[in-house]
Amino acid sequence: QVHLEESGGGLVQPGGSLRLSCVGSGFTFSEKGMKWCRQAPGQEREFVATISAHGDFVNFSGSVRGRFSISRDNSQNTVYLQMTNLKPEDTAVYYCGVWGDDDNWGQGTLVTVSS
């Protein structure tokens, strides 16, 4: 079955950077688009970024475009989310997922942006 494991979260000051990683298993990683979503306290999970199976197409939510980038290494079954110029409103648990699949998620990794 699909297994996703996120890592790389932590506490960072406003304006700082973090890189999140997500390792996928139980499916053919190189054939699937991947996505990052986040869920802030008391809010619904929201889309952050997506990348196509071969990395030739990416898309971002308006709130992170220009600050976040997404990439993948299919040889390592890993998708990354590089976050720069972080803001307090980026504080959330970040999850990766398979594009088109809203049933399988990892445990998430907490990102806290605070001074």
Steps between C-alpha positions, in 0.01 A plus 500: 500500500598864465740618767622857526747634752565871538794657680689825534259714698599712797503843656625782282499877529304715257700543183674168549508189283430132536505202266246227548543149365250224435587142417233294328466123481240240410437646156696583186629838614643602164161468332304720739462871542555605857368784714562682823214621715489661841261531788518784746340470845123524477503515122441257217781341306599716204698446181852639491683361198504223245753347265443269205641148484813606312529842656424696186190669639459672833228714650459691824231662706495875477606539861836325447580569134835668468614384847470120479636258243430133447727235356540126494759228471339193351811293563443557872117497494516842660320827448625823655346830599749784529351783702658844515400835647277318744219690669311431822195410290698211352483328838326166445544127479623423150395182324599345171266298288453338163325726252140387461503301825341665801487185709867431571717738699811481709518602863598851401782722617443811711634834382487783750596850390547723800746743651 
